Amino acid sequence: MDNLLYWIGLAAVAVNALTGVLDAGRKRMDLVGAVMVGMATALGGGTVRDILLQRPVFWLSDQSYLLAALATTVVVFFAVRKLQLPSRLFLIPDAIGLALFTVVGTQIALDWHAPWLAASLLGMTTGVVGGVLRDVLCNEVPLIFVRGELYASAAWAGALVLIGLQTLAVSAVTAAWAGMAAVLGIRLAAMAFRITLPTYSAKE
């Protein structure tokens, strides 16, 4: 499981870095700006998780994550900077990154003996914080705060699926894949069918 978790983590870093560069590209940022946005998107959620768990920050302990984020941002920047891309293109890799990071964050929290509810929330945090930083740096309202399709709730549901299956003695690997599938499935379905949570509407 540790080996799988490591590669999922690297993939999550790369995918989230890609979404950061695509969003920065829509704002016509230069290379430095795109790299900063990409790195923040790729590393932000895991950094917050590790600080809350009081464990060594993952990209300081193993700079492979840092190199993966940096390499992805630079390669994607030069590969797509002259292309006309759909404005919502980044939402697909963003959903994938959300699924990957949610599972990694939840499993790490469990391994550090966080209670199940805290572990699920830390998994959700790992998944969404990078996107929040990306949107803030790109001067946009973060996706989790706008009246849009399910986002943070999709991550939380996937985290609970992972924890629930492990509680039922399902193997950690199977639970991880199921958790990722749940996050990705809910997020993509929400995007396709405009599924949202109820909103607060007070009468004046």
Order of alpha helices (4+ residues) and beta strands (2+ residues): alpha-alpha-alpha-alpha-alpha-alpha-alpha-alpha
